[in-house]
């Protein structure tokens, strides 16, 4: 499938008061365009601008030899290393034409860790506070790749600088995507790599129907909860995502049961100190 299968709508054509309600009724991804027309200050966001705002603030940055940020299924440990780095130093490294290392500041809470940016993200005001779980900054080099995974929350993924490519699969393809076991340490991850599909090892993956979409600055990709996605950074990229609570209807999928079993297993493991 291609981008034409994803609903597109301009931000100016959306009623702000009905924004979240409208998207809760959506069964699939939506691309929201022209956000800079409504919020022109966001168009100034680049690495240098963030450095001017955040200066010497320390953030956690992940480094990966191959640019893939995955986790071990059995141990839950990352296959990458993390370092606390001065933001200005990180910005200088990112601004090099071809940085040698793959690096990614992932899921940095704007509300808790980067309050300097909160007032600029007025677009978040479209979503009632009671539904917002978190808002996060993602900033990294080109060539970074997430594993195929699902999130428990609705995701408004706001692209502000650079481009990213998404591979998307419906929750209905749960069994075709070979998820890690619910009693693993990374139950929300898939063993499948849609960018390099191995149908000999994972034959059912060929039955799953996927969408691909490339998002550019000034767009938002709305991704409903439990939709599988793998994300590739085409070049140096700045994104903000807002995770929101799913509706009861959205939880009526196998991925939600899988998540509940995983949560229960994790709690029991903690109580019995891993002796189960």
C-alpha positions in Angstrom: 0.0 0.0 0.0 1.1 3.6 -0.4 0.5 7.1 1.0 -2.8 7.4 -0.9 -4.4 5.0 1.6 -3.7 7.3 4.5 -6.3 10.1 5.1 -4.9 13.6 4.6 -6.3 16.8 6.1 -5.1 20.3 6.6 -4.8 21.5 10.1 -6.8 24.7 9.2 -9.7 22.4 8.2 -10.0 20.9 11.6 -12.3 22.3 14.3 -10.0 22.8 17.3 -12.8 22.1 19.7 -13.5 18.8 18.0 -9.9 17.9 17.2 -9.4 15.1 19.7 -12.9 13.7 19.5 -12.7 13.4 15.7 -9.5 11.5 15.9 -10.8 9.1 18.5 -13.3 7.9 15.9 -10.5 7.2 13.4 -9.7 3.6 12.7 -6.5 4.3 10.8 -3.6 6.7 10.5 -4.1 10.3 9.4 -1.7 12.8 8.0 -2.3 16.4 9.1 -0.6 19.0 6.9 0.2 22.7 6.9 0.7 23.1 10.6 3.2 25.9 10.1 0.4 28.0 8.7 -1.3 27.8 12.0 1.8 27.9 14.2 4.5 29.7 12.2 7.0 29.9 15.1 7.5 26.1 14.9 9.0 26.5 11.5 12.1 28.1 13.2 12.9 24.8 15.0 16.2 23.4 13.9 19.2 22.1 15.8 20.7 25.6 16.3 17.5 27.0 17.5 17.1 24.3 20.1 20.7 24.9 21.2 19.8 28.5 21.8 16.9 27.5 24.0 18.4 24.6 25.9 22.1 25.7 26.0 24.0 23.8 28.6 21.2 21.6 29.7 22.2 17.9 30.1 20.2 15.3 28.2 20.4 11.6 27.6 21.6 10.6 24.2 21.7 7.0 22.8 24.4 5.8 20.5 24.1 2.8 18.1 26.8 1.3 15.9 24.2 0.3 13.2 21.7 3.0 13.9 19.1 0.5 15.2 17.7 1.1 18.7 16.4 -2.3 19.8 16.1 -4.3 23.0 17.0 -7.8 24.0 13.9 -10.0 24.2 15.2 -12.0 27.1 16.9 -9.4 29.2 15.2 -6.2 28.1 18.6 -4.5 27.9 19.2 -2.1 25.0 21.6 -3.0 22.1 22.9 0.6 22.3 24.7 2.7 24.9 23.5 5.9 26.5 25.4 9.0 27.7 24.5 12.2 29.4 25.6 15.0 27.2 25.5 18.8 27.3 22.9 19.9 24.7 25.2 22.5 23.0 27.9 19.8 22.5 25.3 17.4 21.1 24.0 20.1 18.7 27.5 20.8 17.4 28.0 17.1 16.7 24.6 16.8 14.9 25.4 19.8 12.8 28.4 18.1 11.3 27.8 17.3 7.6 28.3 13.5 8.1 28.5 12.6 11.8 30.4 9.4 12.3 28.2 8.0 15.0 24.5 7.3 14.9 23.0 9.2 17.8 19.5 9.8 19.1 18.0 11.7 22.0 14.8 9.7 22.4 11.6 10.3 24.3 12.8 13.3 26.4 9.8 14.6 28.4 9.0 18.1 27.5 6.6 18.6 30.4 9.2 17.4 33.0 12.6 17.9 31.5 12.3 20.6 28.8 9.8 23.2 30.2 11.6 25.8 28.0 9.9 24.4 25.0 6.4 23.8 26.4 5.0 27.3 25.7 6.0 27.1 22.1 4.0 23.9 21.5 0.6 25.5 21.5 -0.6 22.9 19.2 -0.8 20.6 22.2 -3.7 22.8 23.4 -5.8 21.1 20.8 -5.9 18.0 23.0 -7.7 18.2 26.4 -5.2 17.8 29.3 -7.1 14.9 30.7 -6.2 12.7 27.7 -2.5 13.6 27.5 -0.2 11.0 28.8 3.1 12.6 27.8 4.8 14.9 25.3 8.3 14.1 24.1 11.2 15.4 22.1 13.0 13.2 19.6 16.2 14.6 18.1 18.9 12.5 16.2 21.0 11.9 13.2 20.0 10.5 9.9 20.0 6.7 9.5 18.4 6.0 12.9 15.8 3.2 12.9 13.4 2.0 15.5 12.3 -1.7 15.6 8.8 -2.5 14.5 6.6 -2.1 17.6 3.3 -0.9 18.9 2.5 1.8 21.5 -0.3 1.6 24.1 -1.3 5.2 23.4 -2.7 7.2 20.5 0.2 9.1 19.0 0.3 12.6 17.5 3.7 12.6 15.9 4.7 16.1 14.9 7.6 16.5 12.4 9.4 19.8 12.7 12.8 19.3 11.0 14.1 16.7 8.6 12.2 13.7 7.3 11.2 10.3 8.6 9.8 7.2 6.9 7.2 5.1 8.6 6.2 1.5 7.9 2.7 0.9 9.4 0.6 -2.2 10.1 -2.9 -2.5 11.5 -3.5 -4.2 14.9 -5.4 -6.8 12.9 -2.0 -8.1 11.7 -0.8 -8.9 15.2 -0.2 -12.6 14.6 1.5 -12.0 11.2 4.2 -9.8 12.8 5.7 -12.3 15.2 5.6 -10.2 18.4 7.8 -11.1 21.3 6.1 -13.2 23.9 4.0 -11.5 26.5 6.4 -12.9 29.1 9.5 -11.5 27.4 11.3 -8.3 28.5 10.2 -6.5 25.3 6.6 -7.7 24.6 5.7 -4.7 22.4 8.4 -5.4 19.8 8.1 -7.5 16.6 10.8 -9.8 15.3 10.0 -8.6 11.8 12.0 -5.9 9.9 9.6 -4.5 7.3 12.5 -2.6 5.6 14.2 -6.0 5.0 11.5 -8.6 5.1 12.7 -12.2 5.7 9.7 -14.2 4.5 11.7 -17.5 4.9 12.1 -16.9 8.6 8.8 -15.1 9.1 6.5 -16.4 6.3 3.3 -15.0 7.7 4.7 -11.5 7.5 4.0 -11.5 3.8 0.3 -11.7 4.6 0.3 -8.5 6.6 -0.8 -5.4 4.7 1.4 -2.3 5.3 1.3 1.4 4.6 4.4 3.5 4.1 4.5 7.2 4.6 7.3 9.8 4.6 6.6 12.8 6.8 8.2 16.2 6.2 8.4 19.3 8.4 5.1 20.9 9.1 3.1 17.6 9.3 1.6 15.5 12.0 1.1 11.7 11.7 -1.8 10.6 13.9 -1.2 6.9 14.7 -4.0 5.2 16.6 -3.0 3.1 19.6 -1.7 -0.5 18.9 -0.8 0.3 15.3 2.5 -1.3 14.5 5.2 1.1 13.2 8.9 1.1 12.3 10.5 4.6 11.9 13.5 5.5 9.9 15.2 8.9 10.1 16.1 10.0 6.5 18.3 12.8 7.8 18.9 14.8 10.9 15.4 15.1 12.4 13.5 16.9 15.1 10.1 15.6 16.2 7.7 16.0 19.0 5.1 13.4 19.9 2.1 13.5 22.2 0.8 10.2 23.6 -2.8 10.1 24.6 -5.0 7.6 26.3 -6.8 5.2 24.1 -10.6 4.7 24.1 -12.3 1.6 25.4 -13.1 0.5 21.8 -9.4 0.8 20.8 -8.5 -1.7 23.5 -10.6 -4.4 21.8 -7.5 -5.8 20.0 -5.1 -8.7 20.6 -2.2 -6.3 21.3 -4.1 -4.9 24.3 -4.6 -8.4 25.9 -0.9 -9.1 25.1 0.0 -5.9 27.0 -2.2 -6.7 30.0 -0.6 -10.2 30.3 2.9 -8.6 30.0 2.1 -6.1 32.7 0.7 -8.8 35.0 3.8 -11.0 34.4 6.1 -8.0 35.2 4.3 -7.3 38.5 4.4 -11.0 39.5 8.1 -11.2 38.6 8.8 -8.2 40.7 6.8 -9.6 43.7 8.5 -13.0 43.5 11.9 -11.5 42.5 12.1 -13.3 39.2 11.4 -16.7 40.7 8.5 -17.5 38.4 
